[in-house]
Amino acid sequence: MDTTMMYNGSLTAEQFLFYEIRIVSKQYHEGKSIDEIVEVIKYDNLFQYPTERKISKLARACHRRILALDNDKLVYELANAPVEVAKQINLYAMMRYNRLVREFMTSLIGEKYRQHDFSYSRKDINVFFSRLREQNDNIATWSEQTIAKLKQVLTKCLIETEMLDNVRACELNPIFISAELENGIRENNDLTALAAFNCFR
């Protein structure tokens, strides 16, 4: 993960994209280029979107996450593993690709797991964004609407990976990292990411 990477708000449009990244990772694993992948998805209507308008953009977003994983075994598992395993890998791919997701998962969620503090409230995510806005001029210019949408997407990431039960939940679930993801993170020598998945061994 490149810590000089710019923060960007692309997450507002891209979201968790689990169904989509499963499809793209299968095609990627077959050796197709991103242009070929987009064509196959459009031709066979694999995303099942009502129009083709967003297909290219979101397929390319999935492809960038896959490249950010930089680990063929994890890409294979993303395409083929049971849903709960692949969802954790997708979240890790988001952390590798998007600095905002990375910092949210390590500095807020990972720290809570580290301290065995499973409380989680709107205040936690508000404080996280307030701190980022104070530290980063780029984020300080983002609209309230953008910030609100990012909060929604980050919360949905926690729900998708069963760290939170629902949007009203006030407690984090003490999840277990999948062996596939733990092995991949260690192979990537990306050990600071482990805390985000409640792994401290």
C-alpha positions as a Markdown table, in Angstrom:
| # | Residue | x | y | z |
|---|---|---|---|---|
| 1 | Met | 0.0 | 0.0 | 0.0 |
| 2 | Asp | 1.4 | 3.3 | -1.1 |
| 3 | Thr | 0.9 | 5.8 | 1.8 |
| 4 | Thr | 1.6 | 8.7 | -0.5 |
| 5 | Met | -1.6 | 7.8 | -2.4 |
| 6 | Met | -4.1 | 10.6 | -2.6 |
| 7 | Tyr | -7.4 | 10.3 | -0.7 |
| 8 | Asn | -10.2 | 10.1 | -3.2 |
| 9 | Gly | -14.0 | 10.0 | -2.9 |
| 10 | Ser | -14.5 | 7.5 | -5.7 |
| 11 | Leu | -16.0 | 5.1 | -3.1 |
| 12 | Thr | -19.3 | 7.0 | -3.3 |
| 13 | Ala | -19.9 | 5.6 | -6.8 |
| 14 | Glu | -18.0 | 2.3 | -6.5 |
| 15 | Gln | -19.2 | 1.0 | -3.1 |
| 16 | Phe | -18.6 | -2.7 | -2.0 |
| 17 | Leu | -19.3 | -4.2 | -5.5 |
| 18 | Phe | -19.0 | -7.8 | -4.2 |
| 19 | Tyr | -21.2 | -9.4 | -6.9 |
| 20 | Glu | -19.3 | -7.5 | -9.6 |
| 21 | Ile | -15.8 | -8.2 | -8.4 |
| 22 | Arg | -16.5 | -12.0 | -8.2 |
| 23 | Ile | -17.4 | -11.8 | -11.9 |
| 24 | Val | -14.4 | -9.7 | -12.9 |
| 25 | Ser | -11.9 | -11.8 | -10.9 |
| 26 | Lys | -13.1 | -15.0 | -12.6 |
| 27 | Gln | -12.6 | -13.4 | -16.0 |
| 28 | Tyr | -9.2 | -11.9 | -14.9 |
| 29 | His | -8.1 | -15.3 | -13.7 |
| 30 | Glu | -8.8 | -16.7 | -17.2 |
| 31 | Gly | -6.2 | -14.2 | -18.5 |
| 32 | Lys | -8.5 | -11.7 | -20.2 |
| 33 | Ser | -7.6 | -8.0 | -20.5 |
| 34 | Ile | -9.8 | -5.4 | -18.9 |
| 35 | Asp | -11.2 | -4.4 | -22.3 |
| 36 | Glu | -12.1 | -8.1 | -23.0 |
| 37 | Ile | -13.7 | -8.4 | -19.6 |
| 38 | Val | -15.9 | -5.4 | -20.1 |
| 39 | Glu | -17.0 | -6.7 | -23.5 |
| 40 | Val | -17.9 | -10.2 | -22.1 |
| 41 | Ile | -19.8 | -8.6 | -19.2 |
| 42 | Lys | -21.8 | -6.4 | -21.6 |
| 43 | Tyr | -22.4 | -9.1 | -24.2 |
| 44 | Asp | -23.6 | -11.7 | -21.7 |
| 45 | Asn | -25.2 | -9.1 | -19.4 |
| 46 | Leu | -23.3 | -10.6 | -16.5 |
| 47 | Phe | -23.8 | -7.7 | -14.1 |
| 48 | Gln | -27.6 | -7.8 | -14.8 |
| 49 | Tyr | -27.8 | -4.0 | -14.9 |
| 50 | Pro | -30.8 | -2.5 | -16.6 |
| 51 | Thr | -28.5 | -0.4 | -18.9 |
| 52 | Glu | -24.9 | -0.6 | -19.9 |
| 53 | Arg | -24.1 | 2.9 | -18.7 |
| 54 | Lys | -22.2 | 2.0 | -15.5 |
| 55 | Ile | -20.8 | -1.4 | -16.6 |
| 56 | Ser | -17.4 | -0.2 | -17.9 |
| 57 | Lys | -16.7 | 2.2 | -15.0 |
| 58 | Leu | -17.5 | -0.3 | -12.3 |
| 59 | Ala | -15.8 | -3.3 | -14.0 |
| 60 | Arg | -12.7 | -1.1 | -14.3 |
| 61 | Ala | -13.0 | -0.2 | -10.6 |
| 62 | Cys | -13.1 | -3.9 | -9.7 |
| 63 | His | -10.1 | -4.5 | -12.0 |
| 64 | Arg | -8.1 | -1.8 | -10.2 |
| 65 | Arg | -8.9 | -3.5 | -6.8 |
| 66 | Ile | -7.8 | -6.9 | -8.2 |
| 67 | Leu | -4.5 | -5.3 | -9.4 |
| 68 | Ala | -4.0 | -3.7 | -6.0 |
| 69 | Leu | -4.3 | -7.1 | -4.3 |
| 70 | Asp | -1.0 | -8.0 | -6.1 |
| 71 | Asn | -1.5 | -11.6 | -5.1 |
| 72 | Asp | -2.8 | -14.3 | -7.6 |
| 73 | Lys | -3.9 | -16.7 | -4.8 |
| 74 | Leu | -6.1 | -14.0 | -3.3 |
| 75 | Val | -7.6 | -13.2 | -6.7 |
| 76 | Tyr | -8.4 | -16.9 | -7.2 |
| 77 | Glu | -10.1 | -17.0 | -3.8 |
| 78 | Leu | -11.9 | -13.8 | -4.5 |
| 79 | Ala | -13.4 | -15.6 | -7.5 |
| 80 | Asn | -14.0 | -19.0 | -6.0 |
| 81 | Ala | -14.0 | -19.1 | -2.2 |
| 82 | Pro | -17.2 | -19.2 | -0.1 |
| 83 | Val | -19.0 | -15.9 | 0.1 |
| 84 | Glu | -17.8 | -14.9 | 3.6 |
| 85 | Val | -14.2 | -15.6 | 2.7 |
| 86 | Ala | -14.4 | -13.7 | -0.6 |
| 87 | Lys | -16.1 | -10.7 | 1.1 |
| 88 | Gln | -13.2 | -10.3 | 3.5 |
| 89 | Ile | -10.8 | -10.5 | 0.6 |
| 90 | Asn | -12.8 | -7.8 | -1.3 |
| 91 | Leu | -12.6 | -5.5 | 1.7 |
| 92 | Tyr | -8.8 | -6.1 | 1.8 |
| 93 | Ala | -8.7 | -5.3 | -1.9 |
| 94 | Met | -10.5 | -2.0 | -1.1 |
| 95 | Met | -8.0 | -1.3 | 1.6 |
| 96 | Arg | -5.1 | -1.9 | -0.8 |
| 97 | Tyr | -6.7 | 0.4 | -3.5 |
| 98 | Asn | -8.3 | 3.2 | -1.4 |
| 99 | Arg | -6.4 | 5.0 | 1.3 |
| 100 | Leu | -9.6 | 6.2 | 3.0 |
| 101 | Val | -10.8 | 2.6 | 3.4 |
| 102 | Arg | -7.4 | 1.5 | 4.6 |
| 103 | Glu | -7.2 | 4.2 | 7.3 |
| 104 | Phe | -10.8 | 3.6 | 8.4 |
| 105 | Met | -10.2 | -0.1 | 8.8 |
| 106 | Thr | -6.8 | 0.1 | 10.5 |
| 107 | Ser | -7.0 | 3.3 | 12.6 |
| 108 | Leu | -10.6 | 3.0 | 13.7 |
| 109 | Ile | -11.8 | -0.6 | 13.4 |
| 110 | Gly | -8.4 | -2.3 | 13.9 |
| 111 | Glu | -7.7 | -0.2 | 17.0 |
| 112 | Lys | -11.1 | -1.1 | 18.5 |
| 113 | Tyr | -10.3 | -4.8 | 18.0 |
| 114 | Arg | -6.9 | -4.3 | 19.4 |
| 115 | Gln | -8.3 | -2.8 | 22.6 |
| 116 | His | -11.2 | -5.2 | 22.8 |
| 117 | Asp | -13.5 | -2.2 | 22.6 |
| 118 | Phe | -16.5 | -3.5 | 20.6 |
| 119 | Ser | -18.6 | -0.4 | 21.0 |
| 120 | Tyr | -19.4 | 1.3 | 17.7 |
| 121 | Ser | -21.5 | 4.4 | 17.1 |
| 122 | Arg | -22.1 | 7.2 | 14.7 |
| 123 | Lys | -19.8 | 9.3 | 16.9 |
| 124 | Asp | -16.8 | 7.0 | 16.1 |
| 125 | Ile | -17.1 | 7.5 | 12.3 |
| 126 | Asn | -17.8 | 11.3 | 12.8 |
| 127 | Val | -14.7 | 11.7 | 14.8 |
| 128 | Phe | -12.7 | 9.7 | 12.2 |
| 129 | Phe | -13.8 | 12.1 | 9.4 |
| 130 | Ser | -13.3 | 15.2 | 11.5 |
| 131 | Arg | -9.8 | 14.2 | 12.2 |
| 132 | Leu | -9.1 | 13.5 | 8.5 |
| 133 | Arg | -10.6 | 16.9 | 7.5 |
| 134 | Glu | -8.3 | 18.7 | 10.0 |
| 135 | Gln | -5.3 | 16.8 | 8.6 |
| 136 | Asn | -5.9 | 16.9 | 4.9 |
| 137 | Asp | -6.7 | 19.9 | 2.8 |
| 138 | Asn | -8.2 | 17.8 | 0.0 |
| 139 | Ile | -10.7 | 16.1 | 2.3 |
| 140 | Ala | -11.5 | 19.4 | 3.9 |
| 141 | Thr | -13.0 | 20.5 | 0.6 |
| 142 | Trp | -15.4 | 17.5 | 0.3 |
| 143 | Ser | -19.0 | 18.4 | 0.6 |
| 144 | Glu | -21.2 | 17.2 | 3.6 |
| 145 | Gln | -23.1 | 15.2 | 1.0 |
| 146 | Thr | -19.9 | 13.3 | -0.1 |
| 147 | Ile | -18.9 | 12.7 | 3.5 |
| 148 | Ala | -22.3 | 11.4 | 4.4 |
| 149 | Lys | -22.2 | 9.0 | 1.4 |
| 150 | Leu | -18.8 | 7.8 | 2.4 |
| 151 | Lys | -19.9 | 7.1 | 5.9 |
| 152 | Gln | -22.8 | 5.0 | 4.5 |
| 153 | Val | -20.4 | 3.0 | 2.2 |
| 154 | Leu | -17.9 | 2.3 | 5.0 |
| 155 | Thr | -20.7 | 1.2 | 7.3 |
| 156 | Lys | -22.0 | -1.1 | 4.5 |
| 157 | Cys | -18.5 | -2.6 | 4.2 |
| 158 | Leu | -18.7 | -3.5 | 7.9 |
| 159 | Ile | -22.1 | -5.1 | 7.5 |
| 160 | Glu | -21.1 | -7.0 | 4.4 |
| 161 | Thr | -18.2 | -8.6 | 6.2 |
| 162 | Glu | -20.4 | -9.2 | 9.3 |
| 163 | Met | -18.4 | -6.9 | 11.5 |
| 164 | Leu | -21.7 | -5.1 | 12.1 |
| 165 | Asp | -25.1 | -6.7 | 12.2 |
| 166 | Asn | -26.9 | -3.7 | 10.6 |
| 167 | Val | -26.8 | 0.1 | 10.3 |
| 168 | Arg | -28.3 | 0.6 | 13.8 |
| 169 | Ala | -25.9 | -1.8 | 15.5 |
| 170 | Cys | -23.9 | -0.3 | 18.3 |
| 171 | Glu | -21.4 | -3.1 | 18.7 |
| 172 | Leu | -18.7 | -4.6 | 16.5 |
| 173 | Asn | -18.7 | -8.4 | 16.1 |
| 174 | Pro | -15.4 | -10.1 | 17.1 |
| 175 | Ile | -14.9 | -11.7 | 13.7 |
| 176 | Phe | -12.3 | -14.3 | 12.7 |
| 177 | Ile | -10.1 | -13.7 | 9.7 |
| 178 | Ser | -10.2 | -16.4 | 7.0 |
| 179 | Ala | -7.1 | -18.5 | 6.6 |
| 180 | Glu | -6.9 | -17.6 | 2.9 |
| 181 | Leu | -6.9 | -13.9 | 3.7 |
| 182 | Glu | -4.4 | -14.1 | 6.5 |
| 183 | Asn | -2.0 | -16.1 | 4.4 |
| 184 | Gly | -2.4 | -13.6 | 1.5 |
| 185 | Ile | -1.8 | -10.6 | 3.8 |
| 186 | Arg | 1.3 | -12.3 | 5.2 |
| 187 | Glu | 2.6 | -13.2 | 1.7 |
| 188 | Asn | 2.1 | -9.5 | 0.8 |
| 189 | Asn | 4.1 | -8.5 | 4.0 |
| 190 | Asp | 1.2 | -6.1 | 4.7 |
| 191 | Leu | 1.0 | -7.0 | 8.4 |
| 192 | Thr | -0.6 | -3.7 | 9.5 |
| 193 | Ala | -3.7 | -4.8 | 7.6 |
| 194 | Leu | -4.3 | -7.8 | 10.0 |
| 195 | Ala | -5.7 | -5.6 | 12.8 |
| 196 | Ala | -8.6 | -4.6 | 10.6 |
| 197 | Phe | -9.7 | -8.3 | 10.6 |
| 198 | Asn | -9.2 | -8.8 | 14.4 |
| 199 | Cys | -6.0 | -10.7 | 13.9 |
| 200 | Phe | -3.1 | -10.1 | 16.3 |
| 201 | Arg | -1.1 | -13.3 | 16.3 |
